[in-house]
């Protein structure tokens, strides 16, 4: 099941007290997630699989009649949600099940399995899978990061899902300990939603007493200089925060981005492996 989409559906359920949850609201919420997809067809397909999995668990109920399904999207027009008054009594705690909380696993790749070689270097967290592999290959030769971490857009962090933020943050701290990293640098998409991710993670790290992540400005600068853009979605306007953008990127890069953000966005994949190698090799940490 796609956990990012599941969190988005759960958030929409919590927003309403109705027993029927309209799919239009769910679809809009899912479209705001940093899923790395380029078509509505793929989003609808992944959402349907998540809804079917949730229905098998019994957390939602899909309509059985054909008129209740959209023939164009293949999605139900609504889902039904159980809202029994005794729900709280039915819930089991981790202690009831003799279980414990596990941190969210995040894929990561150090350039060496010898902690003495990686100790003291920063982690690099990237948002998208293509950039993750490009940075991993670059780091194998440059050895400038203790490890490269695939943040997966920190799943539903861009939707302010507290649980997802906490789990991603806990997983990140675990990696820091495994490779002896000193500091965490982050690079992601240059758009309002992509910039909101490190803000929310840093909020959790601050609450947990961990030092904040810092922007990997070299990769952000390379992204702006390559200037491979796609249209910016109007729905991202809710995450737009010029003050945070300046704090995160610095005045110079922030102004370069802010002058065009309303019309364009810079996906992280705009910088190729060769571009990453050249950028990191020609500049100091």
C-alpha positions as CSV (number, residue, x, y, z in Angstrom):
1,X,0.0,0.0,0.0
2,X,1.2,3.5,-0.8
3,X,1.6,5.0,2.7
4,X,1.8,8.6,1.5
5,X,-1.6,8.3,-0.1
6,X,-3.0,6.3,2.8
7,X,-2.0,9.2,5.1
8,X,-3.7,11.7,2.8
9,X,-6.9,9.7,2.8
10,X,-6.8,9.3,6.6
11,X,-6.4,13.1,6.9
12,X,-9.4,13.8,4.8
13,X,-11.4,11.3,6.9
14,X,-10.4,13.2,10.1
15,X,-11.5,16.5,8.6
16,X,-15.1,15.5,8.1
17,X,-17.7,14.1,10.5
18,X,-19.8,12.7,7.6
19,X,-20.1,9.0,7.0
20,X,-19.5,9.6,3.3
21,X,-16.2,11.0,2.1
22,X,-16.4,12.6,-1.4
23,X,-13.6,11.4,-3.7
24,X,-13.0,14.9,-5.1
25,X,-11.5,16.1,-1.8
26,X,-9.4,13.0,-1.5
27,X,-8.1,13.3,-5.1
28,X,-7.2,16.9,-4.6
29,X,-5.2,16.1,-1.4
30,X,-3.3,13.3,-3.2
31,X,-2.4,15.5,-6.1
32,X,-0.7,17.8,-3.6
33,X,1.7,15.0,-2.5
34,X,5.3,14.9,-3.9
35,X,4.7,11.5,-5.5
36,X,7.0,12.1,-8.4
37,X,4.4,11.3,-11.0
38,X,3.5,13.2,-14.1
39,X,0.0,12.1,-15.0
40,X,-3.4,12.0,-13.4
41,X,-3.8,8.5,-14.7
42,X,-1.0,7.2,-12.5
43,X,-2.3,9.1,-9.4
44,X,-5.8,7.7,-9.9
45,X,-4.4,4.2,-10.3
46,X,-2.3,4.4,-7.1
47,X,-5.1,6.0,-5.2
48,X,-7.5,3.2,-6.2
49,X,-5.0,0.5,-5.1
50,X,-4.7,2.3,-1.7
51,X,-8.5,2.5,-1.3
52,X,-8.9,-1.2,-2.1
53,X,-6.3,-2.1,0.5
54,X,-8.0,0.1,3.1
55,X,-11.3,-1.5,2.3
56,X,-9.8,-4.9,2.8
57,X,-8.7,-3.8,6.2
58,X,-12.2,-2.5,7.0
59,X,-11.2,1.1,7.6
60,X,-13.4,2.2,4.7
61,X,-16.1,0.7,2.5
62,X,-16.3,1.1,-1.2
63,X,-19.7,1.5,-3.0
64,X,-21.0,-1.7,-4.6
65,X,-23.3,-0.1,-7.3
66,X,-21.8,0.9,-10.7
67,X,-23.5,4.3,-10.7
68,X,-21.4,5.2,-7.7
69,X,-18.2,4.9,-9.7
70,X,-16.7,7.4,-12.1
71,X,-16.2,5.7,-15.5
72,X,-13.4,8.2,-16.5
73,X,-11.2,8.0,-13.4
74,X,-12.1,4.5,-12.4
75,X,-12.5,5.8,-8.8
76,X,-15.6,5.7,-6.5
77,X,-17.5,8.9,-6.2
78,X,-17.3,8.4,-2.4
79,X,-16.2,6.0,0.3
80,X,-18.1,5.2,3.5
81,X,-16.5,5.6,6.9
82,X,-17.5,3.8,10.1
83,X,-18.0,6.3,12.9
84,X,-19.3,4.3,15.8
85,X,-19.3,5.9,19.2
86,X,-17.5,3.0,20.7
87,X,-14.5,3.2,18.2
88,X,-12.2,4.3,21.0
89,X,-13.1,1.2,23.0
90,X,-12.3,-1.1,20.1
91,X,-8.8,0.3,19.5
92,X,-5.9,-1.7,20.8
93,X,-2.7,-0.1,22.1
94,X,0.8,-1.3,21.2
95,X,1.0,-2.5,24.8
96,X,-2.1,-4.6,24.4
97,X,-0.5,-6.4,21.4
98,X,2.9,-6.7,23.2
99,X,4.4,-4.5,20.3
100,X,6.7,-1.5,20.2
101,X,7.1,1.5,17.9
102,X,9.4,1.1,14.9
103,X,10.9,4.1,13.2
104,X,10.1,4.6,9.5
105,X,12.8,3.0,7.4
106,X,14.5,5.3,4.9
107,X,16.7,3.9,2.1
108,X,20.3,5.1,2.3
109,X,23.7,4.3,0.8
110,X,27.0,5.2,2.4
111,X,30.1,5.3,0.2
112,X,31.8,2.9,2.6
113,X,30.6,0.4,5.2
114,X,33.6,1.4,7.4
115,X,32.2,4.0,9.9
116,X,35.7,5.3,10.4
117,X,35.6,6.5,6.7
118,X,32.2,8.1,6.9
119,X,32.4,9.5,10.4
120,X,32.2,13.3,10.6
121,X,30.8,13.8,7.1
122,X,27.2,15.1,6.6
123,X,24.3,13.2,5.3
124,X,22.7,14.3,2.1
125,X,18.9,13.8,1.9
126,X,17.2,14.1,-1.5
127,X,13.5,14.0,-2.3
128,X,13.3,12.0,-5.5
129,X,14.4,8.5,-6.5
130,X,16.2,9.4,-9.8
131,X,18.3,12.1,-8.0
132,X,19.0,9.6,-5.2
133,X,20.7,7.2,-7.5
134,X,22.6,10.0,-9.3
135,X,23.8,11.4,-6.0
136,X,24.8,7.9,-4.8
137,X,27.0,7.3,-7.9
138,X,28.5,10.8,-7.6
139,X,29.3,10.2,-3.9
140,X,31.0,7.0,-4.6
141,X,33.8,8.9,-6.3
142,X,33.7,12.2,-4.5
143,X,33.1,10.8,-0.9
144,X,31.7,14.2,0.3
145,X,28.7,12.7,2.2
146,X,28.7,10.0,4.8
147,X,25.6,8.6,3.0
148,X,22.9,9.7,0.6
149,X,19.4,9.2,1.9
150,X,16.2,8.8,-0.2
151,X,13.7,10.9,1.7
152,X,10.8,9.8,-0.5
153,X,9.4,13.3,-0.2
154,X,9.2,12.3,3.4
155,X,6.0,10.6,2.4
156,X,3.1,12.7,3.6
157,X,5.2,15.3,5.3
158,X,4.1,17.9,2.7
159,X,0.5,17.4,3.9
160,X,1.4,18.1,7.5
161,X,0.8,14.6,8.6
162,X,2.4,14.7,12.1
163,X,2.9,10.9,12.3
164,X,4.7,10.7,9.0
165,X,6.9,13.7,9.9
166,X,7.9,12.1,13.3
167,X,8.6,8.7,11.8
168,X,10.7,10.1,9.0
169,X,12.6,12.2,11.5
170,X,13.3,9.3,13.8
171,X,14.5,7.1,10.8
172,X,16.9,9.9,9.8
173,X,18.4,10.1,13.3
174,X,19.0,6.4,13.2
175,X,21.0,6.7,10.0
176,X,23.1,9.5,11.4
177,X,24.1,7.2,14.2
178,X,24.9,4.2,11.9
179,X,27.3,6.1,9.7
180,X,28.6,8.6,12.3
181,X,27.4,11.5,10.3
182,X,27.9,15.1,11.4
183,X,25.0,17.2,10.2
184,X,22.3,16.7,7.6
185,X,21.9,18.5,4.3
186,X,18.8,18.5,2.2
187,X,18.0,19.1,-1.4
188,X,14.6,18.7,-3.1
189,X,12.2,20.2,-5.7
190,X,12.2,23.9,-5.9
191,X,8.5,24.6,-5.5
192,X,6.3,25.5,-2.5
193,X,5.5,22.0,-1.5
194,X,9.1,20.8,-1.9
195,X,10.4,23.7,0.2
196,X,7.8,22.9,2.9
197,X,9.2,19.5,3.5
198,X,12.4,20.5,5.2
199,X,10.6,23.1,7.2
200,X,8.3,20.5,8.7
201,X,11.0,18.0,9.3
202,X,13.1,20.7,11.0
203,X,10.2,21.6,13.3
204,X,10.1,18.0,14.5
205,X,13.9,17.8,14.9
206,X,13.8,21.0,17.0
207,X,11.1,19.5,19.2
208,X,13.2,16.3,19.5
209,X,16.3,18.3,20.5
210,X,18.2,17.4,17.2
211,X,20.0,20.0,15.1
212,X,18.1,21.2,12.0
213,X,18.9,20.1,8.5
214,X,20.5,22.7,6.3
215,X,20.0,23.4,2.6
216,X,22.5,21.9,0.2
217,X,22.7,25.2,-1.6
218,X,25.1,23.9,-4.3
219,X,22.5,21.5,-5.7
220,X,19.7,24.1,-5.4
221,X,21.9,26.6,-7.3
222,X,22.7,24.0,-10.0
223,X,19.0,23.3,-10.3
224,X,18.2,27.0,-11.0
225,X,21.2,27.3,-13.4
226,X,20.1,24.3,-15.4
227,X,16.6,25.9,-15.5
228,X,14.7,22.8,-16.5
229,X,11.2,23.8,-15.4
230,X,7.6,22.4,-15.5
231,X,4.4,24.4,-14.8
232,X,3.7,25.0,-11.1
233,X,0.4,23.7,-9.9
234,X,-2.0,26.3,-8.5
235,X,-2.7,24.0,-5.5
236,X,0.9,24.5,-4.3
237,X,0.1,28.1,-3.4
238,X,-1.0,27.0,0.0
239,X,2.6,26.0,0.9
240,X,4.1,29.3,-0.4
241,X,6.2,30.9,2.3
242,X,8.6,33.6,1.1
243,X,10.1,34.2,4.6
244,X,10.9,30.5,5.0
245,X,12.3,30.4,1.5
246,X,14.8,33.2,2.2
247,X,15.7,31.6,5.5
248,X,16.3,28.2,3.8
249,X,17.9,29.1,0.6
250,X,19.6,32.5,1.5
251,X,18.7,35.8,-0.1
252,X,20.4,35.4,-3.4
253,X,19.0,32.0,-4.4
254,X,15.6,32.8,-2.8
255,X,15.2,35.9,-5.0
256,X,16.1,33.8,-8.1
257,X,13.4,31.3,-7.2
258,X,10.7,33.7,-6.0
259,X,10.8,35.8,-9.1
260,X,9.4,32.9,-11.1
261,X,7.7,30.5,-8.7
262,X,4.1,31.3,-9.6
263,X,4.5,30.1,-13.1
264,X,7.3,27.5,-12.9
265,X,8.8,24.9,-10.7
266,X,12.2,23.2,-10.8
267,X,11.9,19.4,-10.3
268,X,15.0,18.0,-8.6
269,X,15.6,15.6,-11.5
270,X,16.6,18.7,-13.6
271,X,20.2,18.2,-12.5
272,X,21.8,15.1,-14.1
273,X,24.4,12.8,-12.6
274,X,27.1,14.6,-14.6
275,X,25.8,17.9,-13.4
276,X,25.9,16.7,-9.8
277,X,29.4,15.5,-10.2
278,X,30.5,18.8,-11.7
279,X,28.7,20.9,-9.1
280,X,30.1,19.0,-6.1
281,X,33.6,18.5,-7.5
282,X,34.1,22.2,-8.4
283,X,33.0,23.5,-5.0
284,X,33.9,23.0,-1.4
285,X,31.4,21.7,1.3
